[in-house]
Amino acid sequence: MRIWLKRRMPWIDQDALARINVAVHRDLGYACASLILAYCLSGIAVNHIGDWNLDFVITKHAVSLPHPLAKEELTQARIVEFGRLVDEDTYKVYDFPTADQVKIYYDNASLHLHFTTGQGTYERVSRRPMLYQVNVLHLNRLKGWKWASDLFAIVLMILSVTGLFVLRGKYGLARRGRWLLLGGLLPPLFALLIFELK
């Protein structure tokens, strides 16, 4: 690359250009490091979207009433008592999915009771620490974040291109780096080939 530039553009100070390239690569790398890590973490989670809930942890446990009840006994005071069984002080709303069931809704939780049998299930939903937040960014759930994400993608492309020219000589793009670059192309090309042949 250096020889090509020297032949084609002899007026360019190649050492100064190399220093600028290294400085741009270094500074963009520092600036983008935290967001790159966040996107990588979210990307791993999204890759396994069929195996788990990316954003929330859902916990369930069984609840037993002291004794079965009739629907006529389910007053508002009784609904509040049910909440104390699961450490919930205030309910938002409740309904009757069937004639022998009541479902009580709390903040990020619900209690589903079969009051004629006295058995039920308490379910609580909580955010996955850190993963929820990085997924908000990676999946563009914030209004207007897509523009920041587009800018980040452009910066990553600059980071990749400048990285190709950081080293010179036998470890640079003209020699060893060229083969590593070509080697990096093989896995996606191979995967796409398999996809097209299906």
C-alpha positions as CSV (number, residue, x, y, z in Angstrom):
1,M,0.0,0.0,0.0
2,R,2.8,2.4,0.9
3,I,4.6,1.7,-2.4
4,W,1.4,2.2,-4.3
5,L,0.8,5.5,-2.7
6,K,4.4,6.6,-3.3
7,R,4.1,5.9,-7.0
8,R,0.6,7.3,-7.5
9,M,0.7,10.2,-5.0
10,P,4.3,11.2,-4.4
11,W,3.3,14.6,-2.8
12,I,1.6,12.8,0.2
13,D,3.6,12.6,3.4
14,Q,3.1,8.9,4.1
15,D,4.5,9.0,7.6
16,A,2.1,11.8,8.6
17,L,-0.8,10.0,7.0
18,A,0.2,6.8,8.9
19,R,0.3,8.8,12.2
20,I,-3.2,10.3,11.4
21,N,-4.6,6.9,10.6
22,V,-3.2,5.4,13.9
23,A,-4.6,8.4,15.9
24,V,-8.1,8.1,14.3
25,H,-8.2,4.4,14.9
26,R,-7.0,4.7,18.5
27,D,-9.4,7.5,19.4
28,L,-12.4,6.0,17.7
29,G,-11.5,2.7,19.5
30,Y,-11.5,4.4,22.9
31,A,-14.7,6.3,22.2
32,C,-16.6,3.3,20.9
33,A,-15.4,0.6,23.3
34,S,-18.3,0.7,25.8
35,L,-21.0,0.7,23.1
36,I,-19.2,-2.1,21.2
37,L,-19.2,-4.3,24.3
38,A,-22.9,-3.4,24.9
39,Y,-23.8,-4.4,21.4
40,C,-21.8,-7.6,21.6
41,L,-23.5,-8.6,24.8
42,S,-26.9,-7.9,23.4
43,G,-26.0,-9.6,20.1
44,I,-25.1,-12.9,22.0
45,A,-28.5,-12.6,23.8
46,V,-30.4,-12.0,20.6
47,N,-28.7,-15.0,18.9
48,H,-30.4,-17.2,21.5
49,I,-33.8,-15.5,21.4
50,G,-35.6,-18.8,21.0
51,D,-34.0,-20.3,24.1
52,W,-35.0,-17.6,26.7
53,N,-36.6,-14.3,27.4
54,L,-34.0,-11.6,26.5
55,D,-35.4,-8.9,28.7
56,F,-37.3,-10.3,31.6
57,V,-36.9,-12.9,34.3
58,I,-40.2,-14.6,35.1
59,T,-40.5,-16.3,38.4
60,K,-43.4,-18.5,39.5
61,H,-44.3,-20.2,42.7
62,A,-47.3,-22.1,44.0
63,V,-49.8,-20.6,46.5
64,S,-52.2,-22.4,48.7
65,L,-55.3,-20.8,50.4
66,P,-56.1,-21.8,54.0
67,H,-59.3,-23.4,52.6
68,P,-61.4,-23.4,49.4
69,L,-63.8,-20.5,48.8
70,A,-67.0,-19.8,46.9
71,K,-67.2,-16.9,44.5
72,E,-69.6,-15.1,46.7
73,E,-67.0,-14.9,49.4
74,L,-64.5,-13.0,47.2
75,T,-64.9,-9.5,48.5
76,Q,-62.4,-6.7,48.0
77,A,-61.2,-7.2,51.5
78,R,-60.6,-10.9,50.6
79,I,-58.7,-9.9,47.5
80,V,-56.4,-7.7,49.6
81,E,-55.9,-10.7,52.0
82,F,-54.8,-12.8,49.0
83,G,-52.1,-10.2,48.2
84,R,-50.6,-10.6,51.7
85,L,-49.9,-14.2,50.9
86,V,-47.4,-13.1,48.3
87,D,-46.2,-9.9,50.0
88,E,-48.3,-7.6,47.7
89,D,-50.0,-4.7,49.5
90,T,-51.9,-3.1,46.7
91,Y,-53.5,-4.7,43.7
92,K,-54.3,-2.8,40.4
93,V,-57.3,-4.8,39.2
94,Y,-58.7,-8.3,39.2
95,D,-61.0,-10.4,37.1
96,F,-62.6,-13.8,36.8
97,P,-61.3,-15.8,33.8
98,T,-63.7,-18.6,34.6
99,A,-66.4,-19.3,37.2
100,D,-63.9,-20.9,39.6
101,Q,-60.8,-18.7,39.0
102,V,-59.7,-15.2,40.0
103,K,-56.7,-13.4,38.6
104,I,-55.3,-10.4,40.5
105,Y,-52.9,-8.0,39.0
106,Y,-50.1,-6.1,40.8
107,D,-47.2,-4.0,39.6
108,N,-45.2,-6.5,37.4
109,A,-46.9,-9.5,39.0
110,S,-50.1,-11.5,39.1
111,L,-51.8,-14.0,41.3
112,H,-53.9,-16.7,39.6
113,L,-56.1,-18.6,42.0
114,H,-58.5,-21.5,41.6
115,F,-60.5,-20.5,44.7
116,T,-62.7,-23.6,44.7
117,T,-59.6,-25.8,45.2
118,G,-57.6,-23.3,47.1
119,Q,-54.6,-23.6,44.8
120,G,-52.9,-21.0,42.7
121,T,-49.8,-19.5,41.1
122,Y,-48.0,-16.3,41.8
123,E,-46.0,-14.9,38.9
124,R,-43.5,-12.0,39.0
125,V,-41.7,-10.3,36.0
126,S,-38.5,-8.4,36.5
127,R,-36.0,-6.9,34.1
128,R,-32.8,-8.8,33.5
129,P,-30.0,-6.6,34.9
130,M,-27.9,-5.0,32.3
131,L,-29.2,-7.1,29.4
132,Y,-32.5,-5.3,29.4
133,Q,-30.7,-1.9,29.1
134,V,-28.3,-3.0,26.3
135,N,-31.2,-4.6,24.4
136,V,-33.0,-1.3,24.5
137,L,-30.1,0.3,22.6
138,H,-29.3,-2.6,20.3
139,L,-32.9,-3.2,19.2
140,N,-33.5,0.6,18.8
141,R,-36.4,0.8,21.2
142,L,-35.5,4.4,22.2
143,K,-37.1,7.0,20.0
144,G,-34.5,8.5,17.7
145,W,-31.8,6.1,18.7
146,K,-31.7,4.6,15.2
147,W,-29.8,7.7,14.0
148,A,-27.2,7.2,16.7
149,S,-27.1,3.6,15.8
150,D,-26.5,4.5,12.1
151,L,-23.7,6.8,13.1
152,F,-22.2,4.1,15.2
153,A,-22.3,1.7,12.3
154,I,-20.4,4.3,10.1
155,V,-17.8,4.8,12.9
156,L,-17.3,1.0,13.1
157,M,-16.7,0.9,9.3
158,I,-14.1,3.7,9.7
159,L,-12.6,1.8,12.7
160,S,-12.3,-1.4,10.5
161,V,-10.8,0.4,7.6
162,T,-8.2,2.4,9.6
163,G,-7.3,-0.8,11.5
164,L,-6.2,-2.4,8.2
165,F,-3.4,0.2,7.9
166,V,-2.2,0.5,11.5
167,L,0.7,-2.0,10.9
168,R,3.2,-1.9,8.1
169,G,5.8,-4.3,6.9
170,K,5.5,-8.1,7.3
171,Y,2.6,-7.8,9.7
172,G,0.7,-5.3,7.6
173,L,-1.9,-5.6,4.9
174,A,0.6,-6.2,2.1
175,R,1.8,-9.5,3.7
176,R,0.4,-11.3,6.8
177,G,-2.6,-9.0,7.2
178,R,-3.8,-9.8,3.7
179,W,-4.1,-13.5,4.5
180,L,-5.8,-12.8,7.8
181,L,-8.3,-10.5,6.0
182,L,-9.0,-13.2,3.4
183,G,-9.4,-15.8,6.1
184,G,-11.9,-13.6,7.9
185,L,-14.0,-13.5,4.8
186,L,-14.3,-17.3,4.5
187,P,-16.7,-18.1,7.4
188,P,-19.5,-15.7,6.2
189,L,-19.0,-16.7,2.6
190,F,-19.1,-20.4,3.5
191,A,-22.3,-19.8,5.6
192,L,-24.0,-17.9,2.8
193,L,-23.0,-20.7,0.3
194,I,-24.6,-23.3,2.5
195,F,-27.7,-21.1,2.9
196,E,-28.0,-20.6,-0.9
197,L,-27.6,-24.3,-1.6
198,K,-30.5,-25.3,0.7
